[in-house]
Amino acid sequence: MEGLKCCTGWRANWNGVALDEFAGCESNLAANRQTRMLADLALVGCYNKTYMPGAERDRIMLASAKRNLAAMSYFGLTEYQKISQYIFEETFNLRFAIPFEQHNTTVSTVTMNSLTTSQRARIDQLNALDLELYAFAKKLMFQRFERLKAKDNDFEVRFAHLGNLGVRSGVTEFNWDSNIDDMPSNEHH
């Protein structure tokens, strides 16, 4: 049978599934997804949960995800758009033509506010590795920000004018709109 095997049997997809059932599914790949995506799963036997004890598996996956994140030249966090843009621009010596937009209310924010205390606790427990990885990422991002800021003699002006290409010369300008407009057409004549 094709589909997803879960607590209540086989499903074609997750449509119409209550949050408690979704969270209770052992084969749910949403739990700690970011940690898994950044970790070297070969270290823990990929998806074979019998390869090693769960606590050891979690410890190794989290350490691997942290190591891989720290090795990335750049990453940003959605809730810190301006800082993320500054780090990107300084890291790659590129300037965006417009500032990143900060959206403080998302679908997940609305959803999180509607959860019961027990649902929130269950989600936090299922995503404990991701929560620790996020705390690590946030600390690392702010360390990178402070290091770049300390080297930037024009920081106050630069940071106040992100997305304004006229502030500093000698950098490569990047504008998505002009790149899309300049792309060759795929139409055949």
N, C-alpha and C positions, 0 to 999 in steps of 0.2 A: 504494500500500500504506500502511495506517495503522500508526502505532507510532513506534518510535525507531530511527533508523539508526545503527548503531555498527560497531565494528571487525569483528565477526563477522556482520554483516548486520542484518536488521530484527528488532526485538523489540517485543512488545506492551507490556512494562514492564521494570523493572529487577530483578524477582524472580529469584533464582537466579544472578545475575551475580556473578562473582568480583571482589574489590576491584581487582585489577590490570587487569582488562578495563574496569571502571567508570572507573578513573582514566585509562585510555588512550583513552577515547572523546573525539574532538574536539568532539562536539556536547553534551557533558555540561555542563549548566547549574549543577551543584553547585560547580564551581570558582569561587572568588572571588564567591560568591553575595551575600554581605552588601554588598560594595563595589558590585556592580551594582544591588542593591536601593536603595541610598542615593544613587547617582550620578544625574545628569541624563544619561541615555543619548543624548539628542538631540545632545549635544556631540560624541559620537563615532560618529554614524551608526547609532545603536541597535545592532542585532545584525549589521550589515554589517561583517565583519572586514576587508574590502578598502577601506573608507572612508579609512583612514589606517594608517601603520605601527604595528605592535603596541606598541612601546615608548612611542610618543606617546599611543596609545589608553589604555594602562595609566596613564600619568602623569596624563592629563586625568581619567580616571574616578576615580582615587584622590583627586585634589585636589577634585573635585566632591563625592565622598562625605564627605570630611572637612569641607568647607564646609557641607554640608547637615546633618551631624551636629552641628556646632558651633552651627548656627542653631536646633536643637531646644531647646525649653524644658526638656525632661527626657529622659533615657534612663538606664537602669541596666544593670548587668552581673550576670549570673546568679551568678557566684562571689562577689559582694559584696552580698548581699541586704540586710543591715542598713544599710550605707551608702546603697544605692539607695533603701531605704525612707525614710531620713532626708532625702535630697535631694528625693524626691518630696513628702514632707509639708511641708518648708520652702518648696519652690518654689510649691506650689499652696495652701498654708495649709489643708491637709486632714489629718486624722488617721485612720489605720486602726485598727480595733477590735482587731486581732490583729497580732502581729509577722510579717513575712515569714519564711518558713522557709528555712534554708540546707541544701541537699543537696550534699555534697561529692563524692559518687560518683554518676556518671551512666552511661548506656549507652555514651556516647562515651568516657568515661574508661576503662572496661573494654576497649572496642575498641582505643583508642590503645595500651594496655598490651600488646595481643596482636599488634601490627604488627611486621614485620621492620624493620630499620634502613633498607633501601632503600624499603620502602613508606612509611615515615614521611617520608623525604626527598622522595619523589614528591608526597605530599600537601602538604607544606610548600611545595614549588615551585609546585604548582597553585594554592595559596591564598596566595601571597606578598602579594598586595594586601590580602587580608583580615587577614593577620597584622600588616601595617603599620597598617591601619585600627584593629585591635583595640588596638595599642599606643597609638595616638593617642587612642582612646576612653577607655582606662584612665587616661591622663595627664589628659585633660580632665575626666573624672568626679572624680578626686581633687582637681583644682584647684577645681572647683565645691564639693566637700565641704568643703575647707579654708576657702573664702570664706564659705560659710554657717555653718560652725562658729565662725569668728572673729566673726561678727555675733550669735551666739546666746549671751546671758549665762547661759542655763540649759542649755547644751549637755550637761554631764556628766549631769544629771538626765534630760533629754530622751532622750539617746542610750541611757541605761541602761534606760529605760522605754518604748521604742517599742512600740506596740500596746496601751498602757495609756492609755485616754482621759482618766483623771483627772489627768494630770500638768500639763497647761496648759489654761487656759480661753481663750475667745475665738476658738476655731477651729471649723471645720465638722467634725462627726463623720461618718465614712463607714463603713458596715458592709454588706458584700455580702449577708450572710444576711438582714438586715432588708429590704434593697432587693428581694431576690427574693421574700421573704414578702409584701411590700406590693404586688407587681405585680398588675395586674388579670388575672383569669382569661380565657383565650380561649374558654372553653366557652360555647356558645350554649344558652340555656334556652328 
